[in-house]
């Protein structure tokens, strides 16, 4: 039996209810060559109402992404073939789908590289299933029929319900997480947000977490919305405190 067949067959062991009657909460693509972990993730995700699919080789990840059209990707950093950084860049080049890195490394360089390549979040192995499910739920949360709301930061216009951002009528493409970060700042233009508060409001963390997540995503957001990212006017740094919406 091939490794892929083993992982696929062990997603739901014999005799375990498949929750067929439960409505699926979203499709999750797991890109990881650890078959034992893939088996565990399959059981946990299906048990929570998600629909997982698996790929074990980095060189096949983009093809699997296009075929399965997932709502979220769980992506291992270390893979045979293309590594997780390359896969993340490939996916991000054509989609804003949420990406959560799975990594056995806690090295700062690897984590920052992953975030800069386009990942929305990361989780270090070994992790508790409940922690992973919580991360997945936060990234997949969607408001039902949001009320019409238009926000303004300088010459940036944000249509919250339409999930669009424009400058002088020209659209600016953001990932869902970048959009959430911008909206959080724009809704309270006079408030200075600490990194910890942004981690709670945008990432959904209720406990201490790595503030590098905020720093890297602010840099990514600025690269897209600022006229001069080196001298930001839309997302402004308040030294020693955090970030706020600009007024320019």
C-alpha positions, 0 to 999 in steps of 0.5 A: 500500500502506498503512503498516500493510500495509507493516509487516505484510508486512515482518515476515518478508521473502520467503525468510526462514524463519518459524520456524513450527515453533518454539514461540512464547514470547509475544505482543508488541504493538508500538505505534509509528508508525515503520514502519522500526522496526516492520519491524526489531522484527518480524524480531527478535521472530519470530526469537527465537520471539515473536509480534508484532503492530502498531498505529501510532496511539495512538487505536487502541492500546487496541482492538488490546490488547484484540483481541491479548491480548499478554503484553507491550507495546512502547510508543512515547512519541511517537504520532499520536493519543493519546500513549504516556503516555495509552495506558499509562494506558489499558492499565494501568487494565485490565491488569497486562501488562508495558509497556516504553516505546520513546522517542527522548527521554532527558529526565528528565521524559518518562521519569518520566512514562512510569514513573509512568503505569504502564510497567515499563521503558524503552529509548531509541532507537536501541537494539541488538536484543539489548538489546531482546530481553533486556528482553523476556525479563526481563519475560516470565520465569515460573517453572514450578510454583513451590514453595509459599511464603508471605511476611509483611511486617507485616500483608501476606501474600504467596502467591508461587506464587499470585501474590497479596497480601493484608492482613487477607484483602483482596486487593491488586492489583499488577502483575507487576513490583510483585509481584516487587519486593515479593517480593525485599524480603520474602524477605530482611527483614533485608537492605538492598537498594541500588537497583543490587541491585534493578535486577539482581534485579527488572529483570534488569540486569547493567550500570549502569542508571537507578536512577529505575526503582527509585524510581518503582516503589517509589512505585507499590508504596507507593501500593498497600500502605501504609496511609499512603504518606507514612509507609511501614512495609512498604517502608522507605527506608534513607537513603543506601543503599536499601530494606528490608522493614519490620517493622510 
